[in-house]
Amino acid sequence: MTKEAIIEKLKPIVQPFVKNEEAFKNLNDTTDFITDLNINSANLVDIVLDIEEAFHIEIDNESMEKMLTVENTVAIIQKKLAAQ
């Protein structure tokens, strides 16, 4: 799955938790979920659970801790999909 396709699938998962709509409109690789989108860490867990369901993958705790930027999240999703 391409990076662009993953990002398009991520947007509706992340959007309900976003507190900074302007940053969300300009979402890119370097967007940080906590500092840029103002998503709290509890909501990040919800996002990871939704990602697991949407992409039919399992994300371990070590990977989850790295999923703070769009770029890292896409890389982890791609890695998990490739391992299936």
C-alpha positions in Angstrom: 0.0 0.0 0.0 1.4 3.4 -0.9 2.2 6.1 1.6 -0.5 8.3 0.0 -3.1 5.6 0.3 -2.3 5.0 3.9 -2.5 8.7 4.7 -5.9 8.9 3.1 -7.1 6.0 5.2 -5.6 7.5 8.3 -7.3 10.9 8.0 -10.8 9.8 8.9 -9.4 7.7 11.8 -7.5 10.7 13.3 -9.9 13.5 12.6 -12.4 12.9 15.4 -9.6 13.4 18.0 -8.0 16.5 16.4 -8.0 19.7 18.4 -6.1 21.8 15.8 -8.1 21.8 12.6 -5.7 24.1 10.8 -2.8 21.7 11.3 -5.0 18.8 10.2 -5.7 20.6 6.9 -2.0 20.8 6.3 -1.3 17.2 7.4 2.0 15.9 6.1 4.9 13.5 7.0 6.2 15.7 9.8 2.9 16.3 11.5 3.1 15.3 15.1 -0.1 13.9 16.6 0.4 15.4 20.0 2.2 18.7 19.4 0.7 19.7 16.1 -2.8 18.2 16.2 -3.2 18.5 20.0 -4.3 14.9 20.4 -3.9 13.6 23.9 -2.1 10.3 24.7 -5.3 8.5 25.7 -6.8 9.3 22.3 -3.6 8.1 20.6 -4.4 4.6 22.0 -7.9 4.9 20.5 -6.3 5.9 17.2 -4.0 2.9 17.3 -6.9 0.5 18.0 -8.8 2.0 15.0 -5.7 1.7 12.8 -5.4 -2.0 13.8 -9.0 -2.6 12.8 -8.9 -0.5 9.6 -5.7 -2.1 8.3 -6.2 -5.6 9.8 -2.8 -5.5 11.6 -1.6 -5.9 15.1 0.6 -3.2 16.6 2.8 -4.1 19.5 3.6 -1.6 22.4 7.1 -0.8 21.1 5.7 0.2 17.7 2.8 2.1 19.3 5.3 4.3 21.3 6.9 5.3 18.0 3.6 6.3 16.3 3.8 10.0 17.2 4.2 11.4 13.7 2.5 10.7 10.4 5.8 9.5 8.9 6.5 7.0 11.7 2.9 5.8 11.7 2.9 5.2 7.9 6.2 3.3 8.2 4.9 1.1 10.9 1.7 0.3 9.0 3.7 -0.5 5.9 6.0 -2.8 7.9 3.1 -4.6 9.5 1.3 -5.0 6.2 4.4 -6.4 4.5 4.9 -8.9 7.3 1.4 -10.5 6.7 
